[in-house]
Amino acid sequence: MDTLHVFLAAQAELLRYATRITGDSIEAEDVMQEAWLRFRAVANERVLEEPNGYLFRIVHNLALDRQRRLGRESQIFAAGAAMASAVEFVPSDQPSQQAGAEAKEELVMLRKAIAQLPARTRRAFEMHRFEDMKLTEIAAELGISKSVASELVIEAVEFCKKALRRRH
């Protein structure tokens, strides 16, 4: 089972699902990142009969856990914030709305750039960046030399960097 393709195929629907539960698209993105890590770890250890169902269960559980934790934190901090605001201003450690919007825009641009890569280059990049495969493993998987695998990954990284620079 190619875990990355299973995840990417369900990614948009999973993100909508996580956003509905969390009520926040940025929180949903965090849930998605953690879901990918958990899904990949489990899929590497055993065969999943229903990988999509398993993915949705992971996202559901993570999103609910986040909501519960945020609820507890807001109760704890509400009392502390009232005291702190009476004493002095406490700046937020949360990124600004602008920073969040810029990060989302960068993510969209990166996804578009990756989609524009030639198939073999894109696959080598995905295996290296998303599946943590070594260049020798990528070379074996694609039937190419290690140096060609390295060139493909470097080419993809440079292409993505250029796409982000064009944004500015």
Z-matrix of the N, CA and C atoms (Angstrom, degrees):
N
C 1 1.462
C 2 1.528 1 108.57
N 3 1.294 2 116.17 1 130.05
C 4 1.463 3 122.14 2 177.54
C 5 1.532 4 107.53 3 -89.18
N 6 1.326 5 115.54 4 97.45
C 7 1.463 6 120.70 5 -173.96
C 8 1.518 7 112.56 6 -60.45
N 9 1.313 8 116.83 7 -37.57
C 10 1.463 9 119.52 8 -178.49
C 11 1.523 10 110.85 9 -63.44
N 12 1.340 11 117.07 10 -45.18
C 13 1.461 12 119.24 11 -179.71
C 14 1.531 13 111.73 12 -65.62
N 15 1.325 14 117.09 13 -38.24
C 16 1.471 15 120.34 14 176.72
C 17 1.525 16 109.27 15 -60.84
N 18 1.330 17 115.62 16 -46.18
C 19 1.468 18 120.21 17 -178.63
C 20 1.526 19 111.08 18 -64.61
N 21 1.333 20 116.62 19 -48.63
C 22 1.463 21 120.15 20 -177.87
C 23 1.525 22 112.03 21 -63.68
N 24 1.324 23 117.02 22 -35.61
C 25 1.462 24 120.13 23 179.23
C 26 1.527 25 111.68 24 -64.78
N 27 1.319 26 116.30 25 -33.29
C 28 1.468 27 120.32 26 -177.80
C 29 1.525 28 112.53 27 -98.73
N 30 1.317 29 118.23 28 -2.39
C 31 1.464 30 122.30 29 -170.33
C 32 1.525 31 113.77 30 -56.76
N 33 1.320 32 118.39 31 -48.29
C 34 1.470 33 120.31 32 -176.87
C 35 1.522 34 110.61 33 -62.45
N 36 1.323 35 116.19 34 -44.27
C 37 1.463 36 119.56 35 -179.64
C 38 1.528 37 111.11 36 -67.99
N 39 1.328 38 116.76 37 -39.07
C 40 1.464 39 120.50 38 177.08
C 41 1.521 40 111.55 39 -63.19
N 42 1.330 41 116.24 40 -40.02
C 43 1.464 42 120.21 41 179.62
C 44 1.524 43 110.96 42 -64.85
N 45 1.328 44 117.09 43 -42.86
C 46 1.476 45 119.59 44 176.57
C 47 1.528 46 110.54 45 -61.24
N 48 1.323 47 116.00 46 -41.77
C 49 1.460 48 121.55 47 -179.49
C 50 1.532 49 110.16 48 -63.09
N 51 1.327 50 116.63 49 -46.81
C 52 1.470 51 120.85 50 179.78
C 53 1.521 52 110.60 51 -64.68
N 54 1.327 53 117.28 52 -37.63
C 55 1.468 54 120.88 53 179.44
C 56 1.521 55 110.43 54 -65.67
N 57 1.327 56 117.54 55 -39.44
C 58 1.475 57 120.20 56 177.72
C 59 1.527 58 110.72 57 -61.64
N 60 1.319 59 116.88 58 -39.84
C 61 1.469 60 120.19 59 -177.53
C 62 1.526 61 110.83 60 -73.74
N 63 1.330 62 116.52 61 -46.67
C 64 1.469 63 120.03 62 -175.08
C 65 1.520 64 112.56 63 -81.68
N 66 1.348 65 115.89 64 -26.94
C 67 1.456 66 119.39 65 -177.09
C 68 1.525 67 112.82 66 75.75
N 69 1.321 68 116.83 67 11.11
C 70 1.463 69 120.96 68 -176.13
C 71 1.525 70 108.27 69 -147.64
N 72 1.325 71 116.80 70 120.82
C 73 1.461 72 120.10 71 -176.08
C 74 1.527 73 112.29 72 -66.39
N 75 1.322 74 117.56 73 -31.47
C 76 1.466 75 119.48 74 179.10
C 77 1.526 76 110.08 75 -71.00
N 78 1.319 77 116.89 76 -41.64
C 79 1.468 78 120.32 77 174.73
C 80 1.525 79 109.86 78 -60.96
N 81 1.333 80 115.97 79 -39.75
C 82 1.459 81 120.83 80 179.98
C 83 1.528 82 110.49 81 -62.74
N 84 1.331 83 117.88 82 -38.53
C 85 1.467 84 121.64 83 177.14
C 86 1.531 85 109.80 84 -61.97
N 87 1.332 86 116.80 85 -42.05
C 88 1.464 87 120.31 86 177.81
C 89 1.530 88 110.57 87 -62.45
N 90 1.312 89 115.93 88 -41.82
C 91 1.465 90 120.65 89 177.44
C 92 1.528 91 109.75 90 -59.84
N 93 1.321 92 116.33 91 -42.59
C 94 1.467 93 120.96 92 -178.80
C 95 1.529 94 111.14 93 -62.45
N 96 1.320 95 117.02 94 -42.09
C 97 1.460 96 119.83 95 179.95
C 98 1.527 97 110.72 96 -62.65
N 99 1.314 98 116.00 97 -45.59
C 100 1.452 99 119.56 98 -179.96
C 101 1.529 100 110.94 99 -67.86
N 102 1.325 101 117.11 100 -36.40
C 103 1.469 102 121.31 101 178.03
C 104 1.524 103 110.17 102 -61.92
N 105 1.338 104 116.66 103 -43.17
C 106 1.471 105 119.81 104 179.07
C 107 1.524 106 110.56 105 -59.52
N 108 1.331 107 117.06 106 -45.58
C 109 1.461 108 120.43 107 -178.83
C 110 1.530 109 111.46 108 -61.99
N 111 1.307 110 116.33 109 -43.79
C 112 1.463 111 120.03 110 -179.99
C 113 1.525 112 111.46 111 -68.15
N 114 1.333 113 116.04 112 -42.99
C 115 1.461 114 120.75 113 -179.72
C 116 1.526 115 110.32 114 -61.19
N 117 1.325 116 116.16 115 -46.85
C 118 1.463 117 120.13 116 -178.95
C 119 1.528 118 110.88 117 -62.16
N 120 1.321 119 117.27 118 -42.30
C 121 1.462 120 121.08 119 -178.81
C 122 1.529 121 110.87 120 -62.26
N 123 1.322 122 116.51 121 -45.12
C 124 1.471 123 120.16 122 -179.01
C 125 1.522 124 110.37 123 -70.07
N 126 1.334 125 117.56 124 -42.66
C 127 1.465 126 121.25 125 -178.03
C 128 1.528 127 111.56 126 -65.13
N 129 1.323 128 117.59 127 -27.60
C 130 1.462 129 120.77 128 177.19
C 131 1.522 130 112.20 129 -74.55
N 132 1.328 131 116.49 130 -22.09
C 133 1.453 132 120.30 131 -177.18
C 134 1.519 133 113.96 132 -95.79
N 135 1.328 134 116.99 133 -26.24
C 136 1.467 135 119.02 134 -178.45
C 137 1.520 136 110.21 135 -153.48
N 138 1.319 137 114.89 136 161.90
C 139 1.461 138 121.12 137 178.96
C 140 1.522 139 108.13 138 -82.18
N 141 1.320 140 115.47 139 130.25
C 142 1.457 141 120.43 140 179.58
C 143 1.529 142 108.66 141 -99.23
N 144 1.321 143 116.66 142 124.51
C 145 1.458 144 120.11 143 -178.80
C 146 1.519 145 111.40 144 -71.56
N 147 1.309 146 117.78 145 -37.64
C 148 1.466 147 123.08 146 179.35
C 149 1.524 148 108.94 147 -126.49
N 150 1.333 149 117.68 148 77.39
C 151 1.470 150 119.05 149 -175.03
C 152 1.530 151 113.12 150 -61.04
N 153 1.329 152 118.57 151 -36.57
C 154 1.469 153 120.05 152 179.22
C 155 1.527 154 110.83 153 -66.04
N 156 1.294 155 116.40 154 -44.49
C 157 1.458 156 119.89 155 177.80
C 158 1.518 157 111.57 156 -61.66
N 159 1.323 158 115.49 157 -40.02
C 160 1.454 159 120.49 158 178.55
C 161 1.529 160 110.49 159 -64.03
N 162 1.334 161 116.35 160 -42.60
C 163 1.468 162 120.94 161 177.58
C 164 1.528 163 110.95 162 -59.50
N 165 1.329 164 117.00 163 -47.13
C 166 1.456 165 120.15 164 -179.64
C 167 1.524 166 111.07 165 -62.85
N 168 1.325 167 117.27 166 -36.50
C 169 1.468 168 120.70 167 178.43
C 170 1.530 169 109.54 168 -65.86
N 171 1.341 170 117.50 169 -42.25
C 172 1.463 171 120.96 170 178.27
C 173 1.525 172 109.76 171 -60.46
N 174 1.332 173 116.85 172 -49.10
C 175 1.468 174 121.12 173 -178.83
C 176 1.527 175 110.06 174 -61.65
N 177 1.320 176 116.99 175 -43.72
C 178 1.467 177 121.56 176 179.89
C 179 1.531 178 110.35 177 -58.55
N 180 1.327 179 115.76 178 -50.57
C 181 1.468 180 120.05 179 -177.82
C 182 1.527 181 111.89 180 -64.35
N 183 1.325 182 116.80 181 -44.20
C 184 1.469 183 119.81 182 -179.77
C 185 1.529 184 111.31 183 -64.22
N 186 1.326 185 116.80 184 -43.17
C 187 1.466 186 120.32 185 -179.30
C 188 1.528 187 110.69 186 -63.85
N 189 1.333 188 116.56 187 -43.90
C 190 1.471 189 119.41 188 178.15
C 191 1.528 190 111.40 189 -64.46
N 192 1.334 191 116.61 190 -41.48
C 193 1.468 192 120.12 191 177.92
C 194 1.526 193 110.85 192 -60.12
N 195 1.330 194 116.69 193 -41.67
C 196 1.467 195 120.87 194 177.80
C 197 1.525 196 110.92 195 -62.08
N 198 1.325 197 116.11 196 -45.05
C 199 1.464 198 119.78 197 -179.15
C 200 1.530 199 111.00 198 -62.67
N 201 1.316 200 116.17 199 -42.54
C 202 1.474 201 119.61 200 178.64
C 203 1.528 202 110.27 201 -63.04
N 204 1.348 203 115.70 202 -46.48
C 205 1.459 204 119.92 203 -179.35
C 206 1.526 205 110.98 204 -62.02
N 207 1.328 206 116.82 205 -43.83
C 208 1.465 207 120.02 206 179.21
C 209 1.529 208 110.92 207 -62.98
N 210 1.330 209 116.62 208 -37.16
C 211 1.462 210 120.00 209 177.18
C 212 1.524 211 111.50 210 -63.20
N 213 1.331 212 115.95 211 -45.34
C 214 1.472 213 120.15 212 178.01
C 215 1.521 214 110.72 213 -63.70
N 216 1.334 215 116.29 214 -43.85
C 217 1.460 216 120.01 215 -179.70
C 218 1.524 217 111.24 216 -62.65
N 219 1.323 218 116.50 217 -41.61
C 220 1.471 219 118.20 218 -178.52
C 221 1.522 220 110.85 219 -66.03
N 222 1.336 221 117.94 220 -34.82
C 223 1.465 222 120.22 221 176.52
C 224 1.530 223 110.04 222 -66.11
N 225 1.326 224 115.81 223 -44.87
C 226 1.466 225 120.25 224 -178.69
C 227 1.519 226 110.76 225 -64.56
N 228 1.341 227 115.10 226 -45.10
C 229 1.451 228 119.15 227 -175.74
C 230 1.527 229 113.72 228 -79.53
N 231 1.310 230 117.07 229 -19.67
C 232 1.470 231 119.04 230 179.87
C 233 1.532 232 110.09 231 -60.83
N 234 1.326 233 114.98 232 -46.19
C 235 1.462 234 118.78 233 179.08
C 236 1.525 235 110.30 234 -66.75
N 237 1.336 236 116.57 235 -43.00
C 238 1.460 237 120.65 236 179.60
C 239 1.518 238 111.93 237 -66.29
N 240 1.328 239 117.14 238 -37.32
C 241 1.468 240 120.92 239 -179.85
C 242 1.525 241 110.52 240 -66.96
N 243 1.320 242 116.57 241 -37.90
C 244 1.464 243 119.41 242 179.05
C 245 1.523 244 109.75 243 -62.55
N 246 1.342 245 116.10 244 -41.76
C 247 1.459 246 119.82 245 178.08
C 248 1.526 247 110.44 246 -67.80
N 249 1.327 248 116.53 247 -44.17
C 250 1.470 249 120.46 248 -177.25
C 251 1.518 250 110.89 249 -65.43
N 252 1.326 251 117.59 250 -39.96
C 253 1.463 252 119.12 251 -178.97
C 254 1.520 253 111.06 252 -67.98
N 255 1.325 254 116.73 253 -27.38
C 256 1.445 255 119.34 254 176.65
C 257 1.529 256 110.15 255 -72.18
N 258 1.327 257 116.34 256 -29.81
C 259 1.453 258 120.83 257 -176.64
C 260 1.535 259 111.25 258 -90.69
N 261 1.335 260 116.35 259 -52.82
C 262 1.461 261 120.48 260 -178.13
C 263 1.526 262 109.30 261 -162.41
N 264 1.311 263 116.70 262 166.47
C 265 1.453 264 122.73 263 178.22
C 266 1.525 265 109.82 264 -78.51
N 267 1.345 266 117.17 265 130.86
C 268 1.460 267 122.05 266 177.46
C 269 1.526 268 107.56 267 -111.69
N 270 1.336 269 117.85 268 112.89
C 271 1.462 270 119.43 269 -178.46
C 272 1.527 271 111.60 270 -67.71
N 273 1.309 272 115.30 271 150.09
C 274 1.461 273 121.84 272 -179.84
C 275 1.523 274 109.87 273 -78.27
N 276 1.328 275 115.61 274 143.85
C 277 1.459 276 119.34 275 174.28
C 278 1.525 277 111.10 276 -95.95
N 279 1.325 278 117.27 277 5.82
C 280 1.454 279 122.49 278 177.39
C 281 1.522 280 110.09 279 -78.56
N 282 1.340 281 116.66 280 145.01
C 283 1.466 282 117.71 281 176.59
C 284 1.527 283 110.18 282 -65.80
N 285 1.311 284 115.44 283 151.85
C 286 1.457 285 119.65 284 179.51
C 287 1.528 286 109.83 285 -67.49
N 288 1.323 287 115.86 286 164.97
C 289 1.457 288 119.74 287 177.13
C 290 1.520 289 109.88 288 -61.29
N 291 1.314 290 116.39 289 -37.52
C 292 1.462 291 120.12 290 179.75
C 293 1.530 292 110.33 291 -64.26
N 294 1.316 293 117.02 292 -43.97
C 295 1.467 294 120.16 293 179.61
C 296 1.530 295 110.31 294 -63.18
N 297 1.325 296 116.85 295 -39.95
C 298 1.457 297 120.52 296 177.19
C 299 1.519 298 111.65 297 -63.78
N 300 1.319 299 116.68 298 -42.53
C 301 1.466 300 120.99 299 179.04
C 302 1.519 301 110.97 300 -65.48
N 303 1.333 302 116.81 301 -40.72
C 304 1.461 303 120.72 302 178.41
C 305 1.520 304 111.00 303 -64.51
N 306 1.321 305 116.68 304 -40.27
C 307 1.467 306 120.26 305 178.98
C 308 1.528 307 110.51 306 -64.27
N 309 1.332 308 116.51 307 -40.76
C 310 1.469 309 120.00 308 177.83
C 311 1.523 310 110.73 309 -63.39
N 312 1.335 311 115.70 310 -41.42
C 313 1.463 312 120.59 311 179.82
C 314 1.532 313 110.33 312 -63.69
N 315 1.319 314 116.75 313 -41.50
C 316 1.464 315 120.73 314 178.39
C 317 1.524 316 110.64 315 -63.12
N 318 1.325 317 116.64 316 -41.27
C 319 1.462 318 120.88 317 179.69
C 320 1.531 319 110.60 318 -62.38
N 321 1.317 320 116.50 319 -42.67
C 322 1.466 321 120.60 320 178.19
C 323 1.526 322 110.01 321 -62.51
N 324 1.324 323 116.33 322 -43.48
C 325 1.466 324 120.34 323 -179.97
C 326 1.527 325 111.07 324 -64.22
N 327 1.330 326 116.95 325 -40.53
C 328 1.461 327 119.99 326 178.46
C 329 1.521 328 111.14 327 -64.35
N 330 1.314 329 116.82 328 -42.04
C 331 1.469 330 119.72 329 178.39
C 332 1.523 331 110.87 330 -61.95
N 333 1.326 332 116.95 331 -40.99
C 334 1.469 333 120.64 332 177.69
C 335 1.521 334 110.68 333 -65.01
N 336 1.326 335 116.87 334 -42.73
C 337 1.464 336 120.65 335 -179.93
C 338 1.526 337 110.39 336 -62.61
N 339 1.328 338 117.02 337 -44.15
C 340 1.461 339 121.04 338 179.78
C 341 1.530 340 109.92 339 -62.14
N 342 1.321 341 116.88 340 -40.08
C 343 1.465 342 121.16 341 -179.90
C 344 1.534 343 111.33 342 -65.14
N 345 1.317 344 118.20 343 -25.82
C 346 1.466 345 121.95 344 -179.28
C 347 1.527 346 112.89 345 -82.44
N 348 1.312 347 117.49 346 -13.50
C 349 1.467 348 120.56 347 -178.94
C 350 1.529 349 110.73 348 -67.14
N 351 1.343 350 116.76 349 149.73
C 352 1.470 351 118.87 350 172.30
C 353 1.534 352 109.25 351 -58.39
N 354 1.311 353 116.75 352 151.50
C 355 1.470 354 121.82 353 -172.60
C 356 1.532 355 112.55 354 -54.14
N 357 1.322 356 117.69 355 -47.98
C 358 1.466 357 120.16 356 -177.07
C 359 1.526 358 110.82 357 -66.86
N 360 1.319 359 117.04 358 -40.44
C 361 1.469 360 121.04 359 178.56
C 362 1.527 361 109.91 360 -64.35
N 363 1.330 362 116.33 361 -45.35
C 364 1.460 363 121.03 362 179.47
C 365 1.528 364 110.30 363 -60.79
N 366 1.323 365 117.03 364 -44.43
C 367 1.464 366 120.37 365 -178.20
C 368 1.530 367 110.76 366 -64.28
N 369 1.327 368 116.90 367 -42.62
C 370 1.467 369 120.19 368 178.61
C 371 1.531 370 110.05 369 -61.71
N 372 1.318 371 116.75 370 -42.93
C 373 1.465 372 122.14 371 178.79
C 374 1.531 373 110.71 372 -62.49
N 375 1.331 374 116.53 373 -47.05
C 376 1.470 375 120.32 374 -179.32
C 377 1.520 376 111.03 375 -62.09
N 378 1.328 377 116.97 376 -42.84
C 379 1.461 378 119.39 377 179.54
C 380 1.529 379 110.64 378 -63.02
N 381 1.328 380 116.70 379 -40.23
C 382 1.458 381 120.47 380 -178.05
C 383 1.527 382 111.87 381 -72.33
N 384 1.345 383 117.56 382 -48.18
C 385 1.461 384 121.55 383 -173.63
C 386 1.525 385 114.35 384 -84.09
N 387 1.335 386 117.20 385 -37.73
C 388 1.462 387 119.91 386 -173.30
C 389 1.526 388 113.32 387 -100.83
N 390 1.319 389 116.39 388 -26.41
C 391 1.456 390 119.58 389 -177.82
C 392 1.525 391 112.57 390 -108.59
N 393 1.340 392 116.42 391 2.89
C 394 1.464 393 122.85 392 177.82
C 395 1.529 394 113.35 393 53.81
N 396 1.319 395 116.27 394 36.03
C 397 1.463 396 119.93 395 179.25
C 398 1.524 397 109.69 396 -85.09
N 399 1.321 398 115.64 397 145.75
C 400 1.458 399 121.83 398 176.79
C 401 1.527 400 108.84 399 -78.61
N 402 1.322 401 115.80 400 160.06
C 403 1.464 402 120.36 401 -178.79
C 404 1.524 403 112.00 402 -59.21
N 405 1.331 404 116.80 403 -36.08
C 406 1.469 405 119.13 404 178.59
C 407 1.527 406 110.91 405 -65.69
N 408 1.314 407 116.79 406 -37.15
C 409 1.468 408 120.55 407 178.06
C 410 1.524 409 110.77 408 -68.51
N 411 1.321 410 116.34 409 -40.33
C 412 1.470 411 121.18 410 177.93
C 413 1.519 412 109.44 411 -62.88
N 414 1.336 413 116.45 412 -45.63
C 415 1.461 414 121.14 413 179.93
C 416 1.525 415 110.60 414 -58.71
N 417 1.325 416 116.61 415 -45.51
C 418 1.465 417 120.45 416 179.69
C 419 1.531 418 110.93 417 -63.57
N 420 1.329 419 116.59 418 -43.19
C 421 1.468 420 121.62 419 -178.86
C 422 1.532 421 111.36 420 -63.13
N 423 1.337 422 116.67 421 -40.68
C 424 1.467 423 120.74 422 -176.65
C 425 1.528 424 113.34 423 -93.23
N 426 1.335 425 117.00 424 -5.43
C 427 1.458 426 120.38 425 -179.96
C 428 1.521 427 113.00 426 69.13
N 429 1.336 428 116.02 427 39.48
C 430 1.462 429 121.95 428 -179.49
C 431 1.524 430 108.70 429 -130.38
N 432 1.318 431 116.55 430 172.62
C 433 1.466 432 119.92 431 178.13
C 434 1.530 433 110.01 432 -77.41
N 435 1.319 434 114.58 433 162.38
C 436 1.460 435 119.97 434 178.68
C 437 1.522 436 110.54 435 -62.97
N 438 1.339 437 117.43 436 -38.20
C 439 1.463 438 119.96 437 -179.35
C 440 1.529 439 111.41 438 -67.02
N 441 1.331 440 117.48 439 -36.57
C 442 1.467 441 120.11 440 176.71
C 443 1.528 442 109.63 441 -68.09
N 444 1.324 443 117.17 442 -39.85
C 445 1.469 444 120.40 443 176.89
C 446 1.528 445 109.87 444 -60.25
N 447 1.326 446 116.36 445 -42.48
C 448 1.458 447 120.76 446 178.40
C 449 1.524 448 110.68 447 -62.20
N 450 1.328 449 116.62 448 -44.87
C 451 1.466 450 120.89 449 179.61
C 452 1.529 451 110.90 450 -61.19
N 453 1.335 452 117.37 451 -40.58
C 454 1.463 453 120.43 452 179.87
C 455 1.528 454 111.38 453 -63.42
N 456 1.330 455 116.17 454 -43.58
C 457 1.467 456 120.22 455 -179.37
C 458 1.529 457 109.66 456 -66.15
N 459 1.322 458 116.62 457 -44.53
C 460 1.472 459 120.09 458 179.49
C 461 1.527 460 110.28 459 -62.35
N 462 1.325 461 116.28 460 -42.58
C 463 1.469 462 120.86 461 178.66
C 464 1.534 463 110.68 462 -59.16
N 465 1.321 464 116.72 463 -43.38
C 466 1.469 465 120.90 464 179.95
C 467 1.526 466 111.19 465 -65.71
N 468 1.322 467 117.09 466 -43.09
C 469 1.465 468 120.84 467 179.82
C 470 1.523 469 109.89 468 -62.64
N 471 1.317 470 116.74 469 -45.24
C 472 1.469 471 120.51 470 179.21
C 473 1.528 472 111.09 471 -63.26
N 474 1.313 473 116.79 472 -40.57
C 475 1.467 474 120.66 473 178.51
C 476 1.532 475 110.44 474 -61.00
N 477 1.336 476 116.26 475 -42.63
C 478 1.468 477 120.51 476 179.41
C 479 1.531 478 110.88 477 -66.88
N 480 1.328 479 117.05 478 -39.96
C 481 1.468 480 120.22 479 177.89
C 482 1.524 481 110.57 480 -61.63
N 483 1.333 482 116.47 481 -43.74
C 484 1.468 483 120.32 482 179.31
C 485 1.525 484 110.68 483 -62.83
N 486 1.324 485 116.64 484 -40.23
C 487 1.465 486 120.25 485 179.27
C 488 1.527 487 109.97 486 -61.35
N 489 1.310 488 117.89 487 -40.08
C 490 1.468 489 120.86 488 178.68
C 491 1.531 490 111.55 489 -71.28
N 492 1.324 491 117.55 490 -36.26
C 493 1.465 492 119.97 491 178.21
C 494 1.524 493 111.40 492 -66.62
N 495 1.331 494 117.08 493 -34.72
C 496 1.473 495 120.59 494 178.28
C 497 1.514 496 110.87 495 -62.78
N 498 1.290 497 116.48 496 -25.18
C 499 1.470 498 121.78 497 -179.80
C 500 1.525 499 110.71 498 -66.48
N 501 1.304 500 117.16 499 -35.95
C 502 1.471 501 121.79 500 -175.41
C 503 1.448 502 110.49 501 -86.55
